[in-house]
Amino acid sequence: MPNTALKINPYLDLEDEINRLRREMNAVILAHYYQDGDIQDIADFVGDSLDLSRKAAAAKADVIVFCGVKFMAEVAKILSPQKLVLLPDLNAGCSLETSCPPAAFKKFREQNPDHIALTYINCSAEVKALSDIIVTSANAESIIRQIPENQPILFAPDKYLGKYLEKKTGRKMLLWEGTCIVHEQFSERELIKLQTNHPDAFTIAHPECPENLLARADHIGSTSSLLKFAAEHSGKKFIVLTESGIIHQMKAKSPGSVFFTVPGTSEGACATCNDCPHMKLNTLEKLYMCMAAKSPALELDENIRIAAKKSLDKMLEMSK
């Protein structure tokens, strides 16, 4: 939980105080692409979850402050167990993580003992510990292609990413029925409106989106891939089918470009309705408070950490 006992002086310069604490604590601040712009701007590194954890592990820092969601901070702790890992708000979860409870996933594995378990990184440390290989949206296709064709695969927890990978690789997989609350609710009707009004715009989409949306995309890829595509086409228009926080980096790396977000499917939905409510729990105020109090800190059972690291190490080995 965030430290609510600590009161913030309303006249405090939060950026100056965060910078002071960063120096005093020898801390590295990480921010996922989906964080608010003010958090991205103060971070040492901005990126996707795995890239950030690897940078944190390599950094000569005593403290990792992860501005993202809980499973991301867990990955940092798995790779850097000797470091203090702080998360501004421990309630910052993930719909994909909660869609795949460890006990249910364990039963799923037991029911399919001949299947190798490829698990998307958006899951709990407990589920990682029950998995064979962790994958990201950037490396999943390559890893699947390295698995012998006669080896059955089960893929969790994102069914839409799984279906996309089936189409890309031609491999049929047993899919877990999880989804991302952000990517599954973009409105196809609103997307078509935007494409009709801006026929010169590129539509770029994360593969966590449903198939009907991906079918209308010009480029599909991980957050880093989408950012790279925008940077390579500066001065253009983009319709963005992923969490809107990425647009902060896109504007910086793709000067002169115009970006459109797609409203959700619910009645009266607005463009910002598809912001991740978990990612947006982190604020500059909570970042300062967690650093000042050195809490909340992420802790993991050592047996779970070691087992989870094996599946992460296997991914890293297959991603070289």
ABEGO torsion letter per residue (X at the ends): XBBAABBBBAABBAAAAAAAAAAAAGBBBBBBAABBAAAAAABABBEBAAAAAAAAAABBBABBBBBBBAAAAAAAAAABAABBBBBABAABBBAAAAABBAAAAAAAAAABAABBBBBBABBBAAAAAABABBBBAAAAAAAAAABBAABBBBBOABAAAAAAAAAAAGBBBBBBABBBAAAAABBAAAAAAAAAABAABBBBBBAABBAAAAAABABBBBAAAAAAAAAAABGBBBBBBBBAAAAAAAAAABBGBBBBBBBBABBGBBAAAABBAAAAABBAAAAAAAAAAGOBBBBBBAAAAAAAAAAAAAAAAAAX
